[in-house]
C-alpha cells in the first residue's frame, strides 16, 4: 500500500484479508488511518484470536504496513486498528 488517501483501497485491502470494514477515520494524512472492522464471531476463542493476529501479521508484511490493535469489542463484534504505512527505504545500487 502506497498511501491512505483513497478509502476504497483500504476497504479492498481488508476484504482481501477477510475483514469487513465498518468505518475509516483519519485517512487523509496519506500514511495513517484508523479502521473499525467487523469480527465474525459471537465469542472469541484463543484460536480465533490467533487466526485474526495471523491475518493482520500477513497484511503487515505483504502490504508494507504497521498495524496496532487498539480495541477488540466483543459486545459490538468489532475491532479498532490503526494502520501506518512504513517508509520505503531508498536503496542505491552501485
Protein Blocks (a to p, Z undefined) as FASTA:
>chain_A
ZZfkbmmlmmmmmmmnopacfbdchklnopaccddddddbfbdcfklmmmmmmmmmmmmm
mnopacddfbdcfklopaddddddddddddddZZ
